[in-house]
Amino acid sequence: MTNTNVAATKPTLLRAWWMNKNLRLDLAMSSIIMILNIEAMFYMRTHKVVPLDLGSSGLLPLFVPFYILFSLISCICWVSGITDVNFCEGGYACGLVSHIFGLCVFVNLLYHISPQLALYVGINLGLCLLWLVAIMSGPYLWYGVQAVRGWWKFVNQPGRAKIN
C-alpha cells in the first residue's frame, strides 16, 4: 500500500519564478530571435553578401542598440523578479519590446540578403504577429475603458442636470 500523504509546503521563490509562463515565453522568443539573427549574419558572412548602404537601411543602426538595451533590461528585471515579483511585469513588457526590435533587425538583415525574401517574411510575420499588438495594448486599454465607463456613469446619474 502506498502512502498518499503530501506535505503542505510552499514552493520556493526560484520554483515559483520559473513557473511563470511569461518568463518561459520571453526566454523562448528571445532564444529564437537571437538564433535567427545570428544565422542571418552567418549567412551574410559565408556567402559574402555585401550589406547595402546605410541610406537604404538607415533603421538597422537604430534597431540594434534598442534591441540590445531592451533585452538587457528584460534580463535584469527577470533576474530581479526572483526575489521581488513586481519586477516580472517590467521584464515581460521590456521583453515584448525587445522581441519587436529583434524581429525588425531580422527583417532588415533579410533585406540585405534578398529584398523579395524580406518582403515575403515581413508580410507573413506582420500578419502573424497581430496578436502581439493586442497583448501589448490590452492591459492599458482596459484601464482607459474603465475610466470612460466611470465618467459615463457619473454623467448619466439622475438629478445631476437642471432642465429649464
C-alpha positions, -999 to 999 in steps of 0.1 A, spaced: 0 0 0 14 34 -10 13 65 12 -7 93 -4 0 119 22 16 150 8 33 176 30 18 210 26 47 231 16 50 264 -3 71 263 -34 105 281 -32 109 315 -47 130 301 -75 104 275 -84 75 300 -84 96 323 -106 104 296 -130 68 285 -133 59 320 -146 45 314 -181 56 349 -192 92 341 -183 91 310 -203 76 328 -233 102 356 -231 130 330 -228 118 310 -258 111 340 -280 144 357 -271 163 325 -279 145 320 -313 151 356 -323 188 355 -314 193 323 -333 175 338 -364 196 370 -362 229 351 -357 220 327 -386 213 356 -409 246 372 -400 265 339 -406 247 335 -440 258 370 -450 293 363 -440 297 329 -456 280 339 -488 298 372 -489 266 392 -491 276 429 -492 254 450 -469 235 477 -487 244 513 -480 230 529 -449 208 552 -469 185 523 -479 186 506 -445 191 535 -421 170 519 -394 194 490 -387 217 512 -366 187 524 -348 171 490 -341 202 472 -329 210 494 -298 174 494 -288 172 456 -292 203 451 -270 191 477 -245 156 463 -240 170 427 -240 194 436 -211 167 455 -192 143 425 -196 170 401 -184 178 423 -153 141 426 -145 135 389 -147 165 381 -125 154 407 -100 119 391 -102 133 360 -83 131 379 -50 105 406 -59 76 396 -81 69 432 -90 98 433 -114 83 404 -135 58 427 -152 86 451 -163 106 422 -176 76 410 -196 70 444 -211 106 450 -220 108 415 -234 79 422 -258 96 454 -269 129 437 -274 112 410 -295 97 436 -318 131 453 -322 148 419 -327 123 409 -354 129 443 -371 166 436 -371 160 402 -386 138 415 -414 164 442 -421 191 416 -423 169 396 -447 166 428 -468 203 428 -472 202 392 -484 172 395 -507 146 422 -508 119 398 -521 126 374 -492 124 403 -467 91 414 -482 77 378 -481 88 372 -445 79 407 -433 43 404 -446 38 370 -432 55 379 -399 35 411 -396 2 393 -402 11 365 -377 21 390 -350 -11 410 -349 -19 392 -317 12 409 -302 -4 443 -307 -35 431 -288 -13 417 -260 7 449 -256 -23 473 -258 -49 451 -240 -40 458 -203 -37 496 -209 -69 497 -230 -88 481 -201 -79 510 -178 -90 535 -204 -123 518 -210 -129 517 -172 -122 554 -169 -146 562 -197 -172 539 -182 -169 556 -148 -172 590 -163 -202 580 -183 -219 566 -151 -212 599 -134 -226 620 -162 -258 599 -165 -267 600 -128 -303 612 -124 -308 646 -108 -274 660 -119 -286 684 -146 -312 711 -143 -336 714 -171 -352 748 -176 
